[in-house]
Amino acid sequence: MHFSPADKSRGSDSKARAPWRDDTDFSELYDYWESGREAGDLPRADKFDLLAVTPWLADMSLLDVLGPDNYLCRFAGTALVERLGFDMSQKNIFTFQSEATRDLTRASYQAVVNQPCCAISRYTNHYSSGRSGVVRTLYLPLKAPQGGFPRIACLTRREEDATYATPIEQSVSGTDILDLMWIDIGFGVPDIKI
């Protein structure tokens, strides 16, 4: 499933209405991201102002794309740290990514950066406490700052606590990918499905 830039309307009578726009946080953060685009290009990472996204900061992360298998978490919000049970800042996020979904996650991240496009994924995490929860994440590509690396701004929202299992040493992200939506920002979307 994918949506195009024309899908801005939130009104129920609009033919172009995208269902993800019903999530106010995702919609407002996307609008802020889009306001930073110049001449159709991506917003620059060094102009993505964390003070402007304060309402969502606790659930946000910023990833530096250092290579196809190296996504360094530049910043992790306090709500993410609390849910995961550790601070993922300055860590390669693939160190706690489920092996079962790693290839799909890698391909999706690469598409967000290289296509470029935006995405929303819905997936389960197995937390070190033993809790298994469903979360949804909005991924927004950012143009590399001068001399830097491209980035991805992420907003993750907890949907539900699904079950409890045996506590584990370290939380694992993406144990099951439940849904993946692409948002066309003018460059098309990849043919990646779950």
For each residue, the residues with C-beta under 8 A, 3 or more apart:
1: 181 182
2: 181 182 183 184 189
3: 7 18 20 181 182 183 184
4: 7 183 184
5: 8 184 185 186
6: 16
7: 3 4 16 17 18 21 183
8: 5 16 18 21
9: 14 16 17 21
10: 14 17 21 22 27
11: 14 17
12: 17
13:
14: 9 10 11 17
15:
16: 6 7 8 9
17: 7 9 10 11 12 14 21
18: 3 7 8 21 183
19: 22
20: 3 23 26 27 120 138 181 183
21: 7 8 9 10 17 18 26 27
22: 10 19 27
23: 20 26 27 136 157
24: 27 28
25: 28 29 55 56 155 157
26: 20 21 23 29 30 120 138 155 157
27: 10 20 21 22 23 24 30 31
28: 24 25 31 32 55
29: 25 26 32 33 53 56 138 140 153 155
30: 26 27 33 34 118 138 140 183
31: 27 28 34 35
32: 28 29 35 36 52 53
33: 29 30 36 37 43 48 118 140 153
34: 30 31 37 43 185
35: 31 32 43
36: 32 33 43 44 47 48
37: 33 34 40 41 42 43
38: 41 43
39:
40: 37 186
41: 37 38 143
42: 37 116 141 142 143 185
43: 33 34 35 36 37 38 47 48 142 143
44: 36 47 48 142 143 145
45: 48 142 143 144 145 148 150 151
46: 145 146 148
47: 36 43 44
48: 33 36 43 44 45 53 62 142 151 153
49: 52 53
50: 53 54 57 75
51: 54
52: 32 49
53: 29 32 48 49 50 56 57 60 153
54: 50 51 57
55: 25 28
56: 25 29 53 59 60 77 155
57: 50 53 54 60 77
58: 77 78 79 80
59: 56 77 79 80 155 156 157
60: 53 56 57 75 77 80 153 154 155 156
61: 73 74 75 76 77 80 88 153 154 156
62: 48 73 74 75 151 152 153 154
63: 71 72 73 74 93 109 151 152 154
64: 71 72 73 74 148 149 150 151
65: 70 71 109 113 149 150 151 152
66: 70 71 72 149
67: 70
68: 106 110
69: 92 94 106
70: 65 66 67 92 94
71: 63 64 65 66 92 93 94 109 152
72: 63 64 66 90 91 92 93
73: 61 62 63 64 76 88 89 90 91 92 93
74: 61 62 63 64 89 90 151
75: 50 60 61 62 89
76: 61 73 80 81 84 87 88 89
77: 56 57 58 59 60 61 80 81
78: 58 81 82
79: 58 59 82 83
80: 58 59 60 61 76 77 83 84 88 156
81: 76 77 78 84 86 87 88
82: 78 79 85
83: 79 80 125 127 133 158 171
84: 76 80 81 88 96 125 127 128 171 173
85: 82 127 128 129 170 171
86: 81 128 170 171
87: 76 81
88: 61 73 76 80 81 84 91 93 96
89: 73 74 75 76
90: 72 73 74
91: 72 73 88 95 96
92: 69 70 71 72 73 95
93: 63 71 72 73 88 96 97 173
94: 69 70 71 97 102 105 106
95: 91 92
96: 84 88 91 93 170 171 172 173
97: 93 94 101 102 105 172 173 174
98: 101 102 126 172 173 174 175 176
99: 102
100: 175 176
101: 97 98 104 105 123 174 175 176 177
102: 94 97 98 99 105 106 174
103: 106 107
104: 101 107 108 177 180 192 194
105: 94 97 101 102 108 109 174 177
106: 68 69 94 102 103 109 110
107: 103 104 110 111 190 192
108: 104 105 111 112 119 121 139 180 190 192
109: 63 65 71 105 106 112 113 139 152
110: 68 106 107 113 114
111: 107 108 114 115 117 119 182 189 190 192
112: 108 109 115 116 117 118 119 139 141 152
113: 65 109 110 116 141 150 152
114: 110 111
115: 111 112 187 188 189 190
116: 42 112 113 141 185 187
117: 111 112 141 182 183 184 185 187 188 189 190
118: 30 33 112 138 139 140 141 182 183 185
119: 108 111 112 138 139 180 181 182 183
120: 20 26 136 137 138 139 179 180 181 183
121: 108 136 137 139 177 179 180 181
122: 134 135 136 159 177 178 179 180
123: 101 134 135 137 173 174 175 176 177 178
124: 132 133 134 135 162 174 175 176 178
125: 83 84 132 133 135 171 172 173 174 175
126: 98 131 132 165 168 171 172 175
127: 83 84 85 130 131 132 133 171
128: 84 85 86 167 168 169 170 171
129: 85 167
130: 127 164 165 166 167 168
131: 126 127 161 163 164
132: 124 125 126 127 161 162 163 164 165 175
133: 83 124 125 127 158 159 160 161 162
134: 122 123 124 158 159 160 161 162 178
135: 122 123 124 125 156 157 158 159
136: 23 120 121 122 156 157 159
137: 120 121 123 154 155 156 157
138: 20 26 29 30 118 119 120 154 155
139: 108 109 112 118 119 120 121 152 153 154
140: 29 30 33 118 152 153 154
141: 42 112 113 116 117 118 150 151 152
142: 42 43 44 45 48 150 151 152 153
143: 41 42 43 44 45 150
144: 45 148 149 150 151
145: 44 45 46 148
146: 46
147:
148: 45 46 64 144 145
149: 64 65 66 144
150: 45 64 65 113 141 142 143 144
151: 45 48 62 63 64 65 74 141 142 144
152: 62 63 65 71 109 112 113 139 140 141 142
153: 29 33 48 53 60 61 62 139 140 142
154: 60 61 62 63 137 138 139 140
155: 25 26 29 56 59 60 137 138
156: 59 60 61 80 135 136 137
157: 23 25 26 59 135 136 137
158: 83 133 134 135 161
159: 122 133 134 135 136
160: 133 134
161: 131 132 133 134 158
162: 124 132 133 134
163: 131 132
164: 130 131 132
165: 126 130 132
166: 130
167: 128 129 130
168: 126 128 130 171 172
169: 128
170: 85 86 96 128
171: 83 84 85 86 96 125 126 127 128 168
172: 96 97 98 125 126 168 175
173: 84 93 96 97 98 123 125
174: 97 98 101 102 105 123 124 125 177
175: 98 100 101 123 124 125 126 132 172
176: 98 100 101 123 124
177: 101 104 105 121 122 123 174 180 194
178: 122 123 124 134 194
179: 120 121 122 194
180: 104 108 119 120 121 122 177 192 193 194
181: 1 2 3 20 119 120 121
182: 1 2 3 111 117 118 119 189 190 192
183: 2 3 4 7 18 20 30 117 118 119 120 189
184: 2 3 4 5 117 187 188 189
185: 5 34 42 116 117 118
186: 5 40
187: 115 116 117 184
188: 115 117 184
189: 2 111 115 117 182 183 184
190: 107 108 111 115 117 182
191:
192: 104 107 108 111 180 182
193: 180
194: 104 177 178 179 180
